[in-house]
Amino acid sequence: MTDCGCAKATRDLEEYLRNEVCKTEHADIREHLEHCPACREEALVATTLTEAVARACKETAPEELRDQVISTLRAAQAAHH
């Protein structure tokens, strides 16, 4: 039984989504995703997760909470010095 490209697409999916594969591999994986619903779904899940994490990393804590955390850290540092 021959592999239809799923193993390679799955193995290289993260690099593909970050555009870290060579152009030939990128074209091969893109073509595979166009014809393979299961791998396309996996790519969509990975993309959605990556975007959600990126959005979460851009969020900041409320200023009052940040001040409280910094104050606590400074107090802890002072106690250890």
PDB file as gemmi writes it, atoms N, CA and C in Angstrom:
CRYST1    1.000    1.000    1.000  90.00  90.00  90.00 P 1                      
ATOM      1  N   MET A   1       0.842  -1.180   0.000  1.00  0.00           N  
ATOM      2  CA  MET A   1       0.000   0.000   0.000  1.00  0.00           C  
ATOM      3  C   MET A   1       0.883   1.237   0.000  1.00  0.00           C  
ATOM      4  N   THR A   2       0.599   2.177  -0.867  1.00  0.00           N  
ATOM      5  CA  THR A   2       1.417   3.383  -0.949  1.00  0.00           C  
ATOM      6  C   THR A   2       0.745   4.528  -0.203  1.00  0.00           C  
ATOM      7  N   ASP A   3       1.574   5.419   0.311  1.00  0.00           N  
ATOM      8  CA  ASP A   3       1.066   6.578   1.031  1.00  0.00           C  
ATOM      9  C   ASP A   3       0.620   7.629   0.028  1.00  0.00           C  
ATOM     10  N   CYS A   4      -0.544   8.193   0.235  1.00  0.00           N  
ATOM     11  CA  CYS A   4      -1.073   9.197  -0.692  1.00  0.00           C  
ATOM     12  C   CYS A   4      -0.545  10.590  -0.378  1.00  0.00           C  
ATOM     13  N   GLY A   5       0.405  10.713   0.552  1.00  0.00           N  
ATOM     14  CA  GLY A   5       0.982  12.008   0.897  1.00  0.00           C  
ATOM     15  C   GLY A   5       0.580  12.496   2.272  1.00  0.00           C  
ATOM     16  N   CYS A   6      -0.339  11.774   2.931  1.00  0.00           N  
ATOM     17  CA  CYS A   6      -0.804  12.204   4.260  1.00  0.00           C  
ATOM     18  C   CYS A   6       0.335  12.233   5.282  1.00  0.00           C  
ATOM     19  N   ALA A   7       1.180  11.222   5.264  1.00  0.00           N  
ATOM     20  CA  ALA A   7       2.261  11.153   6.256  1.00  0.00           C  
ATOM     21  C   ALA A   7       3.174  12.365   6.131  1.00  0.00           C  
ATOM     22  N   LYS A   8       3.564  12.714   4.912  1.00  0.00           N  
ATOM     23  CA  LYS A   8       4.435  13.871   4.707  1.00  0.00           C  
ATOM     24  C   LYS A   8       3.719  15.166   5.063  1.00  0.00           C  
ATOM     25  N   ALA A   9       2.474  15.310   4.624  1.00  0.00           N  
ATOM     26  CA  ALA A   9       1.713  16.525   4.910  1.00  0.00           C  
ATOM     27  C   ALA A   9       1.565  16.717   6.413  1.00  0.00           C  
ATOM     28  N   THR A  10       1.261  15.645   7.129  1.00  0.00           N  
ATOM     29  CA  THR A  10       1.100  15.722   8.579  1.00  0.00           C  
ATOM     30  C   THR A  10       2.425  16.029   9.257  1.00  0.00           C  
ATOM     31  N   ARG A  11       3.485  15.369   8.817  1.00  0.00           N  
ATOM     32  CA  ARG A  11       4.810  15.559   9.416  1.00  0.00           C  
ATOM     33  C   ARG A  11       5.300  16.994   9.229  1.00  0.00           C  
ATOM     34  N   ASP A  12       5.039  17.571   8.057  1.00  0.00           N  
ATOM     35  CA  ASP A  12       5.575  18.892   7.731  1.00  0.00           C  
ATOM     36  C   ASP A  12       4.555  20.019   7.896  1.00  0.00           C  
ATOM     37  N   LEU A  13       3.402  19.730   8.506  1.00  0.00           N  
ATOM     38  CA  LEU A  13       2.319  20.710   8.559  1.00  0.00           C  
ATOM     39  C   LEU A  13       2.720  21.995   9.269  1.00  0.00           C  
ATOM     40  N   GLU A  14       3.358  21.895  10.429  1.00  0.00           N  
ATOM     41  CA  GLU A  14       3.736  23.106  11.174  1.00  0.00           C  
ATOM     42  C   GLU A  14       4.677  23.974  10.360  1.00  0.00           C  
ATOM     43  N   GLU A  15       5.697  23.360   9.750  1.00  0.00           N  
ATOM     44  CA  GLU A  15       6.638  24.118   8.932  1.00  0.00           C  
ATOM     45  C   GLU A  15       5.930  24.719   7.718  1.00  0.00           C  
ATOM     46  N   TYR A  16       5.016  23.964   7.134  1.00  0.00           N  
ATOM     47  CA  TYR A  16       4.254  24.454   5.983  1.00  0.00           C  
ATOM     48  C   TYR A  16       3.442  25.690   6.379  1.00  0.00           C  
ATOM     49  N   LEU A  17       2.752  25.621   7.508  1.00  0.00           N  
ATOM     50  CA  LEU A  17       1.915  26.736   7.941  1.00  0.00           C  
ATOM     51  C   LEU A  17       2.731  27.974   8.288  1.00  0.00           C  
ATOM     52  N   ARG A  18       3.996  27.779   8.676  1.00  0.00           N  
ATOM     53  CA  ARG A  18       4.882  28.917   8.977  1.00  0.00           C  
ATOM     54  C   ARG A  18       5.739  29.298   7.766  1.00  0.00           C  
ATOM     55  N   ASN A  19       5.446  28.699   6.618  1.00  0.00           N  
ATOM     56  CA  ASN A  19       6.213  28.944   5.390  1.00  0.00           C  
ATOM     57  C   ASN A  19       7.694  28.642   5.574  1.00  0.00           C  
ATOM     58  N   GLU A  20       8.000  27.523   6.249  1.00  0.00           N  
ATOM     59  CA  GLU A  20       9.378  27.143   6.514  1.00  0.00           C  
ATOM     60  C   GLU A  20       9.812  25.919   5.710  1.00  0.00           C  
ATOM     61  N   VAL A  21       9.055  25.562   4.680  1.00  0.00           N  
ATOM     62  CA  VAL A  21       9.461  24.466   3.804  1.00  0.00           C  
ATOM     63  C   VAL A  21       9.844  25.068   2.458  1.00  0.00           C  
ATOM     64  N   CYS A  22      10.671  24.354   1.703  1.00  0.00           N  
ATOM     65  CA  CYS A  22      11.093  24.879   0.410  1.00  0.00           C  
ATOM     66  C   CYS A  22       9.884  24.976  -0.524  1.00  0.00           C  
ATOM     67  N   LYS A  23      10.017  25.753  -1.587  1.00  0.00           N  
ATOM     68  CA  LYS A  23       8.889  26.009  -2.490  1.00  0.00           C  
ATOM     69  C   LYS A  23       8.320  24.739  -3.103  1.00  0.00           C  
ATOM     70  N   THR A  24       9.187  23.786  -3.427  1.00  0.00           N  
ATOM     71  CA  THR A  24       8.717  22.527  -4.019  1.00  0.00           C  
ATOM     72  C   THR A  24       7.849  21.770  -3.020  1.00  0.00           C  
ATOM     73  N   GLU A  25       8.354  21.641  -1.782  1.00  0.00           N  
ATOM     74  CA  GLU A  25       7.577  20.946  -0.749  1.00  0.00           C  
ATOM     75  C   GLU A  25       6.291  21.701  -0.456  1.00  0.00           C  
ATOM     76  N   HIS A  26       6.360  23.030  -0.427  1.00  0.00           N  
ATOM     77  CA  HIS A  26       5.176  23.846  -0.150  1.00  0.00           C  
ATOM     78  C   HIS A  26       4.103  23.561  -1.196  1.00  0.00           C  
ATOM     79  N   ALA A  27       4.486  23.526  -2.452  1.00  0.00           N  
ATOM     80  CA  ALA A  27       3.527  23.253  -3.534  1.00  0.00           C  
ATOM     81  C   ALA A  27       2.951  21.850  -3.408  1.00  0.00           C  
ATOM     82  N   ASP A  28       3.801  20.880  -3.073  1.00  0.00           N  
ATOM     83  CA  ASP A  28       3.330  19.498  -2.916  1.00  0.00           C  
ATOM     84  C   ASP A  28       2.320  19.383  -1.777  1.00  0.00           C  
ATOM     85  N   ILE A  29       2.637  20.008  -0.643  1.00  0.00           N  
ATOM     86  CA  ILE A  29       1.747  19.929   0.507  1.00  0.00           C  
ATOM     87  C   ILE A  29       0.450  20.682   0.213  1.00  0.00           C  
ATOM     88  N   ARG A  30       0.552  21.858  -0.401  1.00  0.00           N  
ATOM     89  CA  ARG A  30      -0.647  22.626  -0.748  1.00  0.00           C  
ATOM     90  C   ARG A  30      -1.564  21.815  -1.662  1.00  0.00           C  
ATOM     91  N   GLU A  31      -0.972  21.172  -2.653  1.00  0.00           N  
ATOM     92  CA  GLU A  31      -1.754  20.345  -3.573  1.00  0.00           C  
ATOM     93  C   GLU A  31      -2.408  19.185  -2.821  1.00  0.00           C  
ATOM     94  N   HIS A  32      -1.661  18.567  -1.908  1.00  0.00           N  
ATOM     95  CA  HIS A  32      -2.220  17.469  -1.133  1.00  0.00           C  
ATOM     96  C   HIS A  32      -3.410  17.963  -0.305  1.00  0.00           C  
ATOM     97  N   LEU A  33      -3.258  19.119   0.343  1.00  0.00           N  
ATOM     98  CA  LEU A  33      -4.339  19.656   1.171  1.00  0.00           C  
ATOM     99  C   LEU A  33      -5.582  19.955   0.340  1.00  0.00           C  
ATOM    100  N   GLU A  34      -5.390  20.378  -0.902  1.00  0.00           N  
ATOM    101  CA  GLU A  34      -6.525  20.671  -1.776  1.00  0.00           C  
ATOM    102  C   GLU A  34      -7.334  19.414  -2.086  1.00  0.00           C  
ATOM    103  N   HIS A  35      -6.682  18.259  -2.080  1.00  0.00           N  
ATOM    104  CA  HIS A  35      -7.342  17.012  -2.465  1.00  0.00           C  
ATOM    105  C   HIS A  35      -7.631  16.068  -1.305  1.00  0.00           C  
ATOM    106  N   CYS A  36      -7.219  16.417  -0.097  1.00  0.00           N  
ATOM    107  CA  CYS A  36      -7.384  15.515   1.040  1.00  0.00           C  
ATOM    108  C   CYS A  36      -8.147  16.224   2.165  1.00  0.00           C  
ATOM    109  N   PRO A  37      -9.437  15.948   2.291  1.00  0.00           N  
ATOM    110  CA  PRO A  37     -10.240  16.614   3.327  1.00  0.00           C  
ATOM    111  C   PRO A  37      -9.717  16.400   4.747  1.00  0.00           C  
ATOM    112  N   ALA A  38      -9.206  15.211   5.062  1.00  0.00           N  
ATOM    113  CA  ALA A  38      -8.727  14.934   6.419  1.00  0.00           C  
ATOM    114  C   ALA A  38      -7.521  15.811   6.768  1.00  0.00           C  
ATOM    115  N   CYS A  39      -6.568  15.913   5.855  1.00  0.00           N  
ATOM    116  CA  CYS A  39      -5.381  16.747   6.110  1.00  0.00           C  
ATOM    117  C   CYS A  39      -5.753  18.231   6.085  1.00  0.00           C  
ATOM    118  N   ARG A  40      -6.676  18.602   5.226  1.00  0.00           N  
ATOM    119  CA  ARG A  40      -7.134  19.998   5.156  1.00  0.00           C  
ATOM    120  C   ARG A  40      -7.779  20.387   6.489  1.00  0.00           C  
ATOM    121  N   GLU A  41      -8.568  19.482   7.054  1.00  0.00           N  
ATOM    122  CA  GLU A  41      -9.203  19.719   8.356  1.00  0.00           C  
ATOM    123  C   GLU A  41      -8.147  19.864   9.438  1.00  0.00           C  
ATOM    124  N   GLU A  42      -7.120  19.022   9.405  1.00  0.00           N  
ATOM    125  CA  GLU A  42      -6.038  19.112  10.385  1.00  0.00           C  
ATOM    126  C   GLU A  42      -5.300  20.443  10.260  1.00  0.00           C  
ATOM    127  N   ALA A  43      -5.092  20.893   9.025  1.00  0.00           N  
ATOM    128  CA  ALA A  43      -4.437  22.184   8.798  1.00  0.00           C  
ATOM    129  C   ALA A  43      -5.304  23.322   9.329  1.00  0.00           C  
ATOM    130  N   LEU A  44      -6.620  23.219   9.143  1.00  0.00           N  
ATOM    131  CA  LEU A  44      -7.532  24.249   9.637  1.00  0.00           C  
ATOM    132  C   LEU A  44      -7.502  24.308  11.163  1.00  0.00           C  
ATOM    133  N   VAL A  45      -7.502  23.150  11.806  1.00  0.00           N  
ATOM    134  CA  VAL A  45      -7.433  23.102  13.268  1.00  0.00           C  
ATOM    135  C   VAL A  45      -6.124  23.728  13.748  1.00  0.00           C  
ATOM    136  N   ALA A  46      -5.020  23.366  13.109  1.00  0.00           N  
ATOM    137  CA  ALA A  46      -3.712  23.912  13.502  1.00  0.00           C  
ATOM    138  C   ALA A  46      -3.670  25.425  13.300  1.00  0.00           C  
ATOM    139  N   THR A  47      -4.210  25.907  12.194  1.00  0.00           N  
ATOM    140  CA  THR A  47      -4.232  27.347  11.915  1.00  0.00           C  
ATOM    141  C   THR A  47      -5.089  28.079  12.937  1.00  0.00           C  
ATOM    142  N   THR A  48      -6.256  27.535  13.230  1.00  0.00           N  
ATOM    143  CA  THR A  48      -7.163  28.151  14.196  1.00  0.00           C  
ATOM    144  C   THR A  48      -6.519  28.211  15.573  1.00  0.00           C  
ATOM    145  N   LEU A  49      -5.874  27.131  15.984  1.00  0.00           N  
ATOM    146  CA  LEU A  49      -5.197  27.097  17.281  1.00  0.00           C  
ATOM    147  C   LEU A  49      -4.059  28.112  17.331  1.00  0.00           C  
ATOM    148  N   THR A  50      -3.264  28.167  16.274  1.00  0.00           N  
ATOM    149  CA  THR A  50      -2.145  29.114  16.210  1.00  0.00           C  
ATOM    150  C   THR A  50      -2.646  30.549  16.309  1.00  0.00           C  
ATOM    151  N   GLU A  51      -3.726  30.857  15.585  1.00  0.00           N  
ATOM    152  CA  GLU A  51      -4.292  32.209  15.623  1.00  0.00           C  
ATOM    153  C   GLU A  51      -4.845  32.549  17.002  1.00  0.00           C  
ATOM    154  N   ALA A  52      -5.484  31.575  17.653  1.00  0.00           N  
ATOM    155  CA  ALA A  52      -6.031  31.803  18.996  1.00  0.00           C  
ATOM    156  C   ALA A  52      -4.912  32.080  19.999  1.00  0.00           C  
ATOM    157  N   VAL A  53      -3.829  31.320  19.906  1.00  0.00           N  
ATOM    158  CA  VAL A  53      -2.687  31.533  20.807  1.00  0.00           C  
ATOM    159  C   VAL A  53      -2.062  32.901  20.534  1.00  0.00           C  
ATOM    160  N   ALA A  54      -1.917  33.272  19.260  1.00  0.00           N  
ATOM    161  CA  ALA A  54      -1.337  34.571  18.920  1.00  0.00           C  
ATOM    162  C   ALA A  54      -2.192  35.713  19.482  1.00  0.00           C  
ATOM    163  N   ARG A  55      -3.519  35.575  19.356  1.00  0.00           N  
ATOM    164  CA  ARG A  55      -4.411  36.610  19.903  1.00  0.00           C  
ATOM    165  C   ARG A  55      -4.272  36.686  21.417  1.00  0.00           C  
ATOM    166  N   ALA A  56      -4.212  35.539  22.079  1.00  0.00           N  
ATOM    167  CA  ALA A  56      -4.101  35.510  23.537  1.00  0.00           C  
ATOM    168  C   ALA A  56      -2.797  36.151  24.001  1.00  0.00           C  
ATOM    169  N   CYS A  57      -1.727  35.960  23.227  1.00  0.00           N  
ATOM    170  CA  CYS A  57      -0.429  36.531  23.597  1.00  0.00           C  
ATOM    171  C   CYS A  57      -0.419  38.052  23.465  1.00  0.00           C  
ATOM    172  N   LYS A  58      -1.299  38.599  22.646  1.00  0.00           N  
ATOM    173  CA  LYS A  58      -1.354  40.059  22.465  1.00  0.00           C  
ATOM    174  C   LYS A  58      -2.176  40.737  23.547  1.00  0.00           C  
ATOM    175  N   GLU A  59      -2.995  39.961  24.250  1.00  0.00           N  
ATOM    176  CA  GLU A  59      -3.824  40.544  25.299  1.00  0.00           C  
ATOM    177  C   GLU A  59      -2.956  40.904  26.495  1.00  0.00           C  
ATOM    178  N   THR A  60      -3.358  41.956  27.189  1.00  0.00           N  
ATOM    179  CA  THR A  60      -2.607  42.370  28.370  1.00  0.00           C  
ATOM    180  C   THR A  60      -3.525  42.330  29.585  1.00  0.00           C  
ATOM    181  N   ALA A  61      -2.914  42.167  30.719  1.00  0.00           N  
ATOM    182  CA  ALA A  61      -3.674  42.154  31.966  1.00  0.00           C  
ATOM    183  C   ALA A  61      -4.119  43.575  32.291  1.00  0.00           C  
ATOM    184  N   PRO A  62      -5.203  43.718  33.026  1.00  0.00           N  
ATOM    185  CA  PRO A  62      -5.623  45.056  33.457  1.00  0.00           C  
ATOM    186  C   PRO A  62      -4.503  45.720  34.261  1.00  0.00           C  
ATOM    187  N   GLU A  63      -4.410  47.030  34.173  1.00  0.00           N  
ATOM    188  CA  GLU A  63      -3.313  47.761  34.818  1.00  0.00           C  
ATOM    189  C   GLU A  63      -3.245  47.504  36.316  1.00  0.00           C  
ATOM    190  N   GLU A  64      -4.397  47.417  36.968  1.00  0.00           N  
ATOM    191  CA  GLU A  64      -4.436  47.164  38.409  1.00  0.00           C  
ATOM    192  C   GLU A  64      -3.815  45.810  38.751  1.00  0.00           C  
ATOM    193  N   LEU A  65      -4.109  44.789  37.956  1.00  0.00           N  
ATOM    194  CA  LEU A  65      -3.541  43.460  38.181  1.00  0.00           C  
ATOM    195  C   LEU A  65      -2.038  43.477  37.931  1.00  0.00           C  
ATOM    196  N   ARG A  66      -1.605  44.132  36.860  1.00  0.00           N  
ATOM    197  CA  ARG A  66      -0.164  44.222  36.576  1.00  0.00           C  
ATOM    198  C   ARG A  66       0.568  44.887  37.734  1.00  0.00           C  
ATOM    199  N   ASP A  67      -0.004  45.999  38.235  1.00  0.00           N  
ATOM    200  CA  ASP A  67       0.631  46.713  39.351  1.00  0.00           C  
ATOM    201  C   ASP A  67       0.727  45.820  40.582  1.00  0.00           C  
ATOM    202  N   GLN A  68      -0.331  45.037  40.831  1.00  0.00           N  
ATOM    203  CA  GLN A  68      -0.347  44.143  41.985  1.00  0.00           C  
ATOM    204  C   GLN A  68       0.717  43.056  41.848  1.00  0.00           C  
ATOM    205  N   VAL A  69       0.855  42.495  40.657  1.00  0.00           N  
ATOM    206  CA  VAL A  69       1.851  41.451  40.416  1.00  0.00           C  
ATOM    207  C   VAL A  69       3.260  42.019  40.564  1.00  0.00           C  
ATOM    208  N   ILE A  70       3.504  43.183  39.973  1.00  0.00           N  
ATOM    209  CA  ILE A  70       4.829  43.808  40.071  1.00  0.00           C  
ATOM    210  C   ILE A  70       5.158  44.130  41.520  1.00  0.00           C  
ATOM    211  N   SER A  71       4.197  44.636  42.241  1.00  0.00           N  
ATOM    212  CA  SER A  71       4.400  44.956  43.653  1.00  0.00           C  
ATOM    213  C   SER A  71       4.748  43.699  44.452  1.00  0.00           C  
ATOM    214  N   THR A  72       4.032  42.620  44.197  1.00  0.00           N  
ATOM    215  CA  THR A  72       4.286  41.352  44.890  1.00  0.00           C  
ATOM    216  C   THR A  72       5.682  40.827  44.556  1.00  0.00           C  
ATOM    217  N   LEU A  73       6.056  40.913  43.279  1.00  0.00           N  
ATOM    218  CA  LEU A  73       7.386  40.465  42.864  1.00  0.00           C  
ATOM    219  C   LEU A  73       8.482  41.291  43.512  1.00  0.00           C  
ATOM    220  N   ARG A  74       8.288  42.605  43.570  1.00  0.00           N  
ATOM    221  CA  ARG A  74       9.296  43.475  44.198  1.00  0.00           C  
ATOM    222  C   ARG A  74       9.431  43.156  45.691  1.00  0.00           C  
ATOM    223  N   ALA A  75       8.296  42.921  46.352  1.00  0.00           N  
ATOM    224  CA  ALA A  75       8.335  42.579  47.772  1.00  0.00           C  
ATOM    225  C   ALA A  75       9.072  41.248  47.986  1.00  0.00           C  
ATOM    226  N   ALA A  76       8.814  40.296  47.102  1.00  0.00           N  
ATOM    227  CA  ALA A  76       9.488  39.002  47.204  1.00  0.00           C  
ATOM    228  C   ALA A  76      10.989  39.142  46.952  1.00  0.00           C  
ATOM    229  N   GLN A  77      11.349  39.982  45.974  1.00  0.00           N  
ATOM    230  CA  GLN A  77      12.771  40.217  45.695  1.00  0.00           C  
ATOM    231  C   GLN A  77      13.452  40.879  46.886  1.00  0.00           C  
ATOM    232  N   ALA A  78      12.809  41.870  47.484  1.00  0.00           N  
ATOM    233  CA  ALA A  78      13.382  42.591  48.611  1.00  0.00           C  
ATOM    234  C   ALA A  78      13.582  41.638  49.793  1.00  0.00           C  
ATOM    235  N   ALA A  79      12.668  40.724  49.972  1.00  0.00           N  
ATOM    236  CA  ALA A  79      12.755  39.784  51.098  1.00  0.00           C  
ATOM    237  C   ALA A  79      13.926  38.812  50.925  1.00  0.00           C  
ATOM    238  N   HIS A  80      14.314  38.546  49.665  1.00  0.00           N  
ATOM    239  CA  HIS A  80      15.399  37.587  49.406  1.00  0.00           C  
ATOM    240  C   HIS A  80      16.758  38.252  49.315  1.00  0.00           C  
ATOM    241  N   HIS A  81      16.821  39.587  49.371  1.00  0.00           N  
ATOM    242  CA  HIS A  81      18.121  40.273  49.241  1.00  0.00           C  
ATOM    243  C   HIS A  81      18.575  40.778  50.538  1.00  0.00           C  
TER     244      HIS A  81                                                      
END                                                                             
